[in-house]
């Protein structure tokens, strides 16, 4: 319930991480891919093109499963939410410490890094979850991530038979049989798919619901930084939270906004430690008591709200307030 923690929470929800042009955000591509695969799996498949439609649907489910469990957003989002729960700051790349250098004689002057595996990400989430006394979060991920199946699919190291998924180079513990086997019956595979799709459907639904839950903050202004006297305003794309804007009392404005059309920022600093900070503009040559950005005896001046003829102000009572912006929009 502190304004600085609200800012970190908003950064986690909008995935603040620099500037991007349209069609560079894999989250939107992943949603479209999963929707395509899901729609294909429910279509009536003509046997002239798909002689064994049941196996075709299993293949589509395998691709969907692997795509879901390899997506970065769920792991980064949950890792950051756990960081906030522990009183830490938002981190643009919370798994940075898990990257490993790739070195060979052909690597060239640019150091290439090997990204962490899903197992390593879940391991770090487990560490955070235990510190936050929320171990069930890690158990949820562990219960649906199957490295054996993932490797078999991505390395083309499996076959399908009637009622069976067969591993060519590995074994998997079978709950039904009570021992490790290279054969996975379709009902066990179906159970894994059902649990995984249910988990991610719930997670993505909660993520979208949370972004929409900030609707009460439309046209609201939050006294954000008590030292510099920055004022925080949340930004929306239709009904979803999409970014933030901070007004400083020397007319400087810092802004970040992520939509499907891309991510844009103004007067923002994306630092090597993964944190997000602001460029506050010129400091006062002789600062007064109000802010280091306002001259002694000077008046704090905040920029106008985009599209309106009103300016925010630092309130006498430190609480959220609203301006009647909809009634004062500048007509163009």
C-alpha positions as a Markdown table, in Angstrom:
| # | Residue | x | y | z |
|---|---|---|---|---|
| 1 | Unk | 0.0 | 0.0 | 0.0 |
| 2 | Unk | 3.0 | 2.3 | -0.4 |
| 3 | Unk | 3.4 | 4.4 | -3.6 |
| 4 | Unk | 6.9 | 3.2 | -4.3 |
| 5 | Unk | 5.8 | -0.4 | -4.0 |
| 6 | Unk | 2.8 | 0.3 | -6.2 |
| 7 | Unk | 5.3 | 1.6 | -8.8 |
| 8 | Unk | 7.3 | -1.6 | -8.6 |
| 9 | Unk | 4.1 | -3.7 | -8.9 |
| 10 | Unk | 3.0 | -1.8 | -12.0 |
| 11 | Unk | 6.5 | -2.3 | -13.6 |
| 12 | Unk | 6.0 | -6.1 | -13.1 |
| 13 | Unk | 2.6 | -6.1 | -14.6 |
| 14 | Unk | 3.5 | -4.0 | -17.7 |
| 15 | Unk | 6.9 | -5.7 | -18.0 |
| 16 | Unk | 8.8 | -2.5 | -18.2 |
| 17 | Unk | 12.0 | -3.3 | -20.1 |
| 18 | Unk | 13.0 | -0.7 | -22.6 |
| 19 | Unk | 11.8 | 0.4 | -26.1 |
| 20 | Unk | 10.3 | -2.0 | -28.6 |
| 21 | Unk | 8.8 | -1.5 | -32.0 |
| 22 | Unk | 5.6 | -3.3 | -33.1 |
| 23 | Unk | 5.8 | -7.1 | -33.4 |
| 24 | Unk | 8.8 | -7.5 | -31.1 |
| 25 | Unk | 7.0 | -8.7 | -28.0 |
| 26 | Unk | 6.9 | -12.6 | -27.9 |
| 27 | Unk | 4.0 | -12.5 | -25.4 |
| 28 | Unk | 1.6 | -11.6 | -28.1 |
| 29 | Unk | 3.0 | -14.0 | -30.6 |
| 30 | Unk | 2.8 | -16.8 | -28.0 |
| 31 | Unk | -0.9 | -16.0 | -27.4 |
| 32 | Unk | -1.6 | -16.1 | -31.1 |
| 33 | Unk | 0.4 | -19.4 | -31.6 |
| 34 | Unk | -1.5 | -21.1 | -28.8 |
| 35 | Unk | -4.8 | -19.9 | -30.1 |
| 36 | Unk | -3.9 | -21.2 | -33.6 |
| 37 | Unk | -2.9 | -24.6 | -32.2 |
| 38 | Unk | -6.0 | -24.8 | -30.1 |
| 39 | Unk | -8.3 | -24.0 | -33.0 |
| 40 | Unk | -6.6 | -26.5 | -35.2 |
| 41 | Unk | -7.0 | -29.2 | -32.6 |
| 42 | Unk | -10.8 | -28.7 | -32.5 |
| 43 | Unk | -11.3 | -28.7 | -36.2 |
| 44 | Unk | -12.9 | -31.6 | -38.1 |
| 45 | Unk | -9.8 | -33.1 | -39.8 |
| 46 | Unk | -10.5 | -34.7 | -43.2 |
| 47 | Unk | -9.0 | -38.2 | -43.3 |
| 48 | Unk | -7.8 | -37.6 | -46.9 |
| 49 | Unk | -5.2 | -35.1 | -45.4 |
| 50 | Unk | -5.0 | -36.5 | -41.9 |
| 51 | Unk | -5.2 | -40.3 | -42.0 |
| 52 | Unk | -5.0 | -40.6 | -38.2 |
| 53 | Unk | -6.6 | -37.4 | -36.7 |
| 54 | Unk | -6.2 | -38.6 | -33.1 |
| 55 | Unk | -2.5 | -38.7 | -33.5 |
| 56 | Unk | -2.6 | -35.3 | -35.2 |
| 57 | Unk | -4.4 | -33.8 | -32.2 |
| 58 | Unk | -1.8 | -35.4 | -29.8 |
| 59 | Unk | 1.0 | -33.8 | -31.9 |
| 60 | Unk | -0.8 | -30.4 | -31.7 |
| 61 | Unk | -1.2 | -30.8 | -27.9 |
| 62 | Unk | 2.5 | -31.7 | -27.6 |
| 63 | Unk | 3.5 | -28.5 | -29.4 |
| 64 | Unk | 1.1 | -26.5 | -27.3 |
| 65 | Unk | 2.5 | -28.1 | -24.1 |
| 66 | Unk | 6.1 | -27.3 | -25.0 |
| 67 | Unk | 5.3 | -23.8 | -26.1 |
| 68 | Unk | 3.5 | -23.1 | -22.8 |
| 69 | Unk | 6.1 | -24.5 | -20.6 |
| 70 | Unk | 9.0 | -22.7 | -22.4 |
| 71 | Unk | 7.4 | -19.2 | -22.4 |
| 72 | Unk | 9.4 | -16.7 | -20.5 |
| 73 | Unk | 6.6 | -14.5 | -19.3 |
| 74 | Unk | 5.1 | -16.8 | -16.6 |
| 75 | Unk | 8.4 | -17.4 | -15.0 |
| 76 | Unk | 9.6 | -13.8 | -15.1 |
| 77 | Unk | 6.2 | -12.5 | -13.9 |
| 78 | Unk | 6.0 | -14.9 | -10.9 |
| 79 | Unk | 9.7 | -14.4 | -10.0 |
| 80 | Unk | 9.1 | -10.6 | -9.9 |
| 81 | Unk | 5.9 | -10.9 | -7.9 |
| 82 | Unk | 7.9 | -13.0 | -5.4 |
| 83 | Unk | 10.6 | -10.4 | -5.3 |
| 84 | Unk | 8.1 | -7.8 | -4.5 |
| 85 | Unk | 6.6 | -10.0 | -1.8 |
| 86 | Unk | 10.1 | -10.1 | -0.3 |
| 87 | Unk | 10.5 | -6.3 | -0.3 |
| 88 | Unk | 12.8 | -6.3 | -3.3 |
| 89 | Unk | 12.6 | -4.2 | -6.5 |
| 90 | Unk | 11.3 | -5.2 | -9.9 |
| 91 | Unk | 14.0 | -6.7 | -12.1 |
| 92 | Unk | 13.7 | -6.6 | -15.9 |
| 93 | Unk | 15.7 | -9.8 | -16.2 |
| 94 | Unk | 15.2 | -11.7 | -12.9 |
| 95 | Unk | 17.1 | -14.8 | -14.2 |
| 96 | Unk | 20.2 | -12.8 | -15.3 |
| 97 | Unk | 22.4 | -14.5 | -12.8 |
| 98 | Unk | 21.5 | -17.9 | -14.4 |
| 99 | Unk | 22.9 | -17.1 | -17.8 |
| 100 | Unk | 26.2 | -18.8 | -18.7 |
| 101 | Unk | 28.9 | -17.6 | -21.2 |
| 102 | Unk | 29.3 | -19.5 | -24.4 |
| 103 | Unk | 33.0 | -19.5 | -25.5 |
| 104 | Unk | 34.5 | -21.1 | -28.5 |
| 105 | Unk | 37.1 | -20.1 | -31.1 |
| 106 | Unk | 34.4 | -18.8 | -33.4 |
| 107 | Unk | 32.5 | -16.7 | -30.8 |
| 108 | Unk | 34.0 | -13.4 | -32.0 |
| 109 | Unk | 34.3 | -10.1 | -30.0 |
| 110 | Unk | 30.7 | -10.3 | -28.7 |
| 111 | Unk | 30.2 | -12.5 | -25.7 |
| 112 | Unk | 27.3 | -14.9 | -26.3 |
| 113 | Unk | 25.3 | -16.2 | -23.3 |
| 114 | Unk | 23.4 | -19.4 | -22.8 |
| 115 | Unk | 20.0 | -18.7 | -21.4 |
| 116 | Unk | 18.8 | -20.6 | -18.3 |
| 117 | Unk | 16.8 | -23.8 | -18.8 |
| 118 | Unk | 13.2 | -24.0 | -17.5 |
| 119 | Unk | 14.4 | -26.2 | -14.7 |
| 120 | Unk | 16.9 | -23.6 | -13.6 |
| 121 | Unk | 14.2 | -20.9 | -13.6 |
| 122 | Unk | 11.8 | -23.1 | -11.6 |
| 123 | Unk | 14.7 | -23.8 | -9.2 |
| 124 | Unk | 15.2 | -20.0 | -8.6 |
| 125 | Unk | 11.4 | -19.5 | -8.2 |
| 126 | Unk | 11.5 | -22.3 | -5.6 |
| 127 | Unk | 14.2 | -20.5 | -3.7 |
| 128 | Unk | 12.2 | -17.2 | -3.8 |
| 129 | Unk | 8.9 | -19.0 | -2.9 |
| 130 | Unk | 10.5 | -20.7 | 0.1 |
| 131 | Unk | 11.9 | -17.3 | 1.3 |
| 132 | Unk | 8.4 | -15.8 | 0.9 |
| 133 | Unk | 6.8 | -18.8 | 2.8 |
| 134 | Unk | 4.8 | -19.6 | -0.4 |
| 135 | Unk | 6.3 | -23.0 | -1.4 |
| 136 | Unk | 3.2 | -24.1 | -3.2 |
| 137 | Unk | 4.0 | -21.7 | -6.0 |
| 138 | Unk | 7.1 | -23.6 | -7.0 |
| 139 | Unk | 5.3 | -26.9 | -6.5 |
| 140 | Unk | 2.7 | -25.8 | -9.0 |
| 141 | Unk | 5.3 | -25.3 | -11.7 |
| 142 | Unk | 7.2 | -28.5 | -10.8 |
| 143 | Unk | 4.0 | -30.5 | -11.1 |
| 144 | Unk | 3.4 | -29.6 | -14.7 |
| 145 | Unk | 6.9 | -29.2 | -16.2 |
| 146 | Unk | 8.1 | -32.5 | -17.6 |
| 147 | Unk | 11.7 | -32.3 | -18.9 |
| 148 | Unk | 11.6 | -35.8 | -20.4 |
| 149 | Unk | 8.6 | -35.1 | -22.6 |
| 150 | Unk | 9.9 | -31.6 | -23.5 |
| 151 | Unk | 13.3 | -33.0 | -24.6 |
| 152 | Unk | 11.7 | -35.9 | -26.6 |
| 153 | Unk | 9.5 | -33.4 | -28.5 |
| 154 | Unk | 12.1 | -30.8 | -29.2 |
| 155 | Unk | 14.8 | -33.4 | -30.1 |
| 156 | Unk | 12.4 | -35.4 | -32.3 |
| 157 | Unk | 13.2 | -38.4 | -30.1 |
| 158 | Unk | 9.7 | -40.0 | -29.8 |
| 159 | Unk | 7.1 | -41.9 | -31.7 |
| 160 | Unk | 3.3 | -42.2 | -31.4 |
| 161 | Unk | 1.5 | -45.5 | -31.4 |
| 162 | Unk | -2.1 | -46.4 | -30.8 |
| 163 | Unk | -2.7 | -45.2 | -27.3 |
| 164 | Unk | 1.0 | -44.6 | -26.5 |
| 165 | Unk | 3.7 | -42.0 | -26.5 |
| 166 | Unk | 7.0 | -43.8 | -26.9 |
| 167 | Unk | 10.4 | -42.4 | -25.7 |
| 168 | Unk | 13.4 | -43.5 | -27.8 |
| 169 | Unk | 16.2 | -42.3 | -25.6 |
| 170 | Unk | 14.8 | -41.8 | -22.1 |
| 171 | Unk | 12.5 | -43.2 | -19.4 |
| 172 | Unk | 9.8 | -41.5 | -17.4 |
| 173 | Unk | 8.3 | -42.4 | -14.0 |
| 174 | Unk | 4.8 | -43.8 | -14.6 |
| 175 | Unk | 2.3 | -43.3 | -11.8 |
| 176 | Unk | 0.1 | -46.0 | -13.3 |
| 177 | Unk | 2.8 | -48.6 | -13.5 |
| 178 | Unk | 4.8 | -47.6 | -10.5 |
| 179 | Unk | 8.2 | -47.7 | -12.3 |
| 180 | Unk | 10.1 | -45.8 | -15.0 |
| 181 | Unk | 9.2 | -46.7 | -18.6 |
| 182 | Unk | 9.9 | -45.5 | -22.1 |
| 183 | Unk | 6.1 | -45.8 | -22.8 |
| 184 | Unk | 3.6 | -43.2 | -21.7 |
| 185 | Unk | 0.0 | -44.1 | -22.2 |
| 186 | Unk | -2.3 | -41.5 | -23.6 |
| 187 | Unk | -4.4 | -41.1 | -20.5 |
| 188 | Unk | -1.3 | -40.2 | -18.5 |
| 189 | Unk | -0.3 | -37.8 | -21.2 |
| 190 | Unk | -3.8 | -36.3 | -21.3 |
| 191 | Unk | -3.7 | -35.8 | -17.6 |
| 192 | Unk | -0.5 | -33.8 | -17.9 |
| 193 | Unk | -1.9 | -31.7 | -20.7 |
| 194 | Unk | -5.2 | -31.0 | -18.8 |
| 195 | Unk | -3.3 | -29.9 | -15.7 |
| 196 | Unk | -0.9 | -27.8 | -17.6 |
| 197 | Unk | -3.5 | -26.0 | -19.8 |
| 198 | Unk | -5.7 | -25.4 | -16.7 |
| 199 | Unk | -2.8 | -23.9 | -14.8 |
| 200 | Unk | -1.7 | -21.5 | -17.5 |
| 201 | Unk | -5.3 | -20.6 | -18.4 |
| 202 | Unk | -5.8 | -19.6 | -14.8 |
| 203 | Unk | -2.5 | -17.8 | -14.6 |
| 204 | Unk | -3.1 | -15.8 | -17.8 |
| 205 | Unk | -6.7 | -15.0 | -16.7 |
| 206 | Unk | -5.5 | -13.7 | -13.4 |
| 207 | Unk | -2.8 | -11.6 | -15.1 |
| 208 | Unk | -5.4 | -10.0 | -17.4 |
| 209 | Unk | -7.9 | -9.5 | -14.6 |
| 210 | Unk | -5.2 | -7.9 | -12.4 |
| 211 | Unk | -4.3 | -5.4 | -15.2 |
| 212 | Unk | -8.0 | -4.5 | -15.6 |
| 213 | Unk | -8.5 | -4.2 | -11.8 |
| 214 | Unk | -6.6 | -0.9 | -11.9 |
| 215 | Unk | -9.6 | 0.9 | -13.5 |
| 216 | Unk | -10.2 | 3.0 | -10.4 |
| 217 | Unk | -6.8 | 4.6 | -11.0 |
| 218 | Unk | -7.9 | 6.2 | -14.3 |
| 219 | Unk | -7.4 | 10.0 | -14.0 |
| 220 | Unk | -5.9 | 9.5 | -10.6 |
| 221 | Unk | -2.7 | 10.9 | -9.3 |
| 222 | Unk | -0.5 | 9.4 | -6.7 |
| 223 | Unk | 2.1 | 11.3 | -4.6 |
| 224 | Unk | 4.9 | 9.1 | -5.6 |
| 225 | Unk | 8.3 | 10.5 | -4.6 |
| 226 | Unk | 8.4 | 12.5 | -1.4 |
| 227 | Unk | 11.9 | 13.7 | -2.0 |
| 228 | Unk | 11.7 | 15.0 | -5.5 |
| 229 | Unk | 7.9 | 15.4 | -5.3 |
| 230 | Unk | 7.1 | 13.2 | -8.3 |
| 231 | Unk | 3.5 | 12.4 | -9.1 |
| 232 | Unk | 2.5 | 9.0 | -10.5 |
| 233 | Unk | -0.3 | 8.5 | -13.0 |
| 234 | Unk | -1.2 | 5.1 | -14.4 |
| 235 | Unk | -1.7 | 4.7 | -18.2 |
| 236 | Unk | -4.2 | 2.4 | -19.9 |
| 237 | Unk | -4.7 | 0.7 | -23.2 |
| 238 | Unk | -8.4 | 0.4 | -23.5 |
| 239 | Unk | -9.3 | -1.3 | -20.2 |
| 240 | Unk | -5.9 | -2.7 | -19.3 |
| 241 | Unk | -3.1 | -1.2 | -17.4 |
| 242 | Unk | -0.3 | -0.6 | -19.9 |
| 243 | Unk | 2.2 | 1.8 | -18.3 |
| 244 | Unk | 2.8 | 4.8 | -16.1 |
| 245 | Unk | 3.7 | 8.5 | -16.3 |
| 246 | Unk | 5.5 | 10.5 | -13.6 |
| 247 | Unk | 5.4 | 14.3 | -13.4 |
| 248 | Unk | 8.2 | 16.2 | -11.8 |
| 249 | Unk | 7.9 | 19.8 | -10.4 |
| 250 | Unk | 10.3 | 21.2 | -13.0 |
| 251 | Unk | 7.9 | 20.3 | -15.9 |
| 252 | Unk | 9.9 | 17.1 | -16.7 |
| 253 | Unk | 7.8 | 14.0 | -17.4 |
| 254 | Unk | 8.9 | 10.4 | -17.4 |
| 255 | Unk | 6.7 | 7.8 | -19.1 |
| 256 | Unk | 6.6 | 4.1 | -20.1 |
| 257 | Unk | 3.8 | 2.4 | -22.0 |
| 258 | Unk | 3.6 | -1.1 | -23.5 |
| 259 | Unk | 0.8 | -2.1 | -25.9 |
| 260 | Unk | 0.6 | -4.6 | -28.7 |
| 261 | Unk | 1.8 | -1.7 | -30.9 |
| 262 | Unk | 5.1 | -1.7 | -29.1 |
| 263 | Unk | 6.8 | -0.2 | -26.0 |
| 264 | Unk | 7.8 | 3.4 | -25.7 |
| 265 | Unk | 9.5 | 5.4 | -23.0 |
| 266 | Unk | 10.5 | 9.0 | -22.3 |
| 267 | Unk | 13.1 | 10.1 | -19.7 |
| 268 | Unk | 13.5 | 6.6 | -18.4 |
| 269 | Unk | 16.6 | 4.8 | -17.3 |
| 270 | Unk | 16.9 | 1.0 | -17.6 |
| 271 | Unk | 19.8 | 0.2 | -15.5 |
| 272 | Unk | 22.3 | -2.7 | -15.6 |
| 273 | Unk | 21.1 | -4.1 | -12.3 |
| 274 | Unk | 17.6 | -4.7 | -13.9 |
| 275 | Unk | 15.9 | -1.8 | -12.2 |
| 276 | Unk | 13.8 | 1.0 | -13.8 |
| 277 | Unk | 14.5 | 4.6 | -12.9 |
| 278 | Unk | 13.8 | 8.1 | -14.0 |
| 279 | Unk | 15.6 | 11.1 | -15.5 |
| 280 | Unk | 14.2 | 14.0 | -13.5 |
| 281 | Unk | 15.6 | 16.8 | -15.6 |
| 282 | Unk | 17.6 | 19.8 | -14.4 |
| 283 | Unk | 18.2 | 20.3 | -10.7 |
| 284 | Unk | 17.7 | 23.7 | -9.1 |
| 285 | Unk | 20.9 | 25.9 | -8.8 |
| 286 | Unk | 19.7 | 26.9 | -5.3 |
| 287 | Unk | 17.1 | 24.5 | -4.2 |
| 288 | Unk | 14.3 | 25.3 | -1.9 |
| 289 | Unk | 12.7 | 23.2 | 0.8 |
| 290 | Unk | 10.0 | 21.7 | -1.6 |
| 291 | Unk | 12.2 | 19.7 | -3.9 |
| 292 | Unk | 15.8 | 19.6 | -5.3 |
| 293 | Unk | 14.2 | 20.4 | -8.7 |
| 294 | Unk | 12.6 | 23.7 | -7.6 |
| 295 | Unk | 14.5 | 26.9 | -7.0 |
| 296 | Unk | 14.5 | 28.5 | -3.6 |
| 297 | Unk | 11.4 | 30.7 | -3.6 |
| 298 | Unk | 10.2 | 29.3 | -6.9 |
| 299 | Unk | 6.9 | 27.6 | -7.7 |
| 300 | Unk | 6.7 | 24.0 | -8.6 |
| 301 | Unk | 5.3 | 23.6 | -12.1 |
| 302 | Unk | 4.1 | 20.2 | -13.4 |
| 303 | Unk | 3.4 | 19.6 | -17.0 |
| 304 | Unk | -0.1 | 19.5 | -18.4 |
| 305 | Unk | -1.7 | 16.1 | -18.6 |
| 306 | Unk | -1.5 | 15.0 | -22.3 |
| 307 | Unk | -4.7 | 15.9 | -24.1 |
| 308 | Unk | -6.0 | 18.1 | -21.2 |
| 309 | Unk | -5.6 | 21.6 | -20.1 |
| 310 | Unk | -5.0 | 20.7 | -16.4 |
| 311 | Unk | -1.8 | 20.1 | -14.4 |
| 312 | Unk | -1.4 | 17.8 | -11.5 |
| 313 | Unk | -0.2 | 19.3 | -8.1 |
| 314 | Unk | 1.5 | 18.0 | -5.0 |
| 315 | Unk | -1.4 | 17.6 | -2.5 |
| 316 | Unk | -1.3 | 19.0 | 1.0 |
| 317 | Unk | -2.6 | 15.7 | 2.3 |
| 318 | Unk | -0.6 | 12.8 | 0.9 |
| 319 | Unk | -3.3 | 10.7 | -0.7 |
| 320 | Unk | -4.5 | 9.8 | -4.2 |
| 321 | Unk | -6.6 | 12.4 | -5.9 |
| 322 | Unk | -8.4 | 12.8 | -9.2 |
| 323 | Unk | -8.8 | 15.6 | -11.7 |
| 324 | Unk | -11.9 | 15.9 | -13.9 |
| 325 | Unk | -9.8 | 15.3 | -17.0 |
| 326 | Unk | -12.7 | 14.0 | -19.1 |
| 327 | Unk | -14.4 | 17.3 | -18.8 |
| 328 | Unk | -11.3 | 19.3 | -19.7 |
| 329 | Unk | -10.0 | 17.5 | -22.7 |
| 330 | Unk | -8.4 | 19.8 | -25.3 |
| 331 | Unk | -10.4 | 19.6 | -28.5 |
| 332 | Unk | -8.4 | 19.0 | -31.6 |
